Amino acid sequence: MTALPAPADSIRFRAVRDSALIAGRNLRVLRKNPGRLIYPLVQPVVLLVMFVSVFGNLAATGHAAAGAYRQFLIAGVIVENAALTAPTTGLALLRDASSGLADRFRSLPMSRAAVLAGRAASDAVVFAAQAVLVLAVATPLGFRVSDGLPGYAAIVGVTVVVGLALAVVSGWFALLLGDPEAAERVLFFPAIALVFISSAFAPVNDLAGWMQPIARANPVTAAAAVLRSLAVGGPLATAFIELTCWLAALLVIPGTLAARRWNSPR
């Protein structure tokens, strides 16, 4: 007697349930190993205070006062922290794959997508905690959001999605490398380049000539522009459309390739 295929709703429920279980597992690992939270939570605060202390009293071209530049800079630092935390996703995936955990998950009656979706869900929690912490420290340093709590919530939401998009790219790249030791050395270079060849710390027109075309076509530049618009209540449409296109491309294309790589036999 042939078994009837499971209803689509049941399959979707199991995928969501399995993803939640994997996300809970990842968060419990962080709780039991708090040292892994030092980089994503302590590093952003240290960088924020250092950047604002060093550059906060400087007035960049196009900014009338140091306070205005501080407002410009802090929005860039928020995006920078998400971009520099994203490579930890790739390292975590590679640790699971190289330890044999991925093969154990494949042997279980669970959704193949649950491991990657669960990783994304747990990382979203970390990105959200990071963004809230950075904003909490940035506010006494002079960062202002004109719309109050809804504006802060929007900044956290955008930061989380940007971090996840870059984390997906990091995961795909890490799985391509296949070596945790090599990935630990390599994954952070693209993130550093994305951050510094962007408008995170200075307007695009103030960068070196060869950098300007790259910076204009950089998702970090689009993300920083959206955060600045959300903070001051300025025009949002153009930057938001550009960032949405970037996020769609980063989530769909590397995400599909990462899923295929994860599910392929090794």
PyMOL commands that set and color helices and strands:
alter all, ss='L'
color gray80, all
select helices_A, chain A and resi 8-32+34-55+66-85+87-98+101-106+114-138+149-177+180-186+188-196+204-206+211-216+219-232+237-263
alter helices_A, ss='H'
color red, helices_A
deselect
rebuild
show_as cartoon
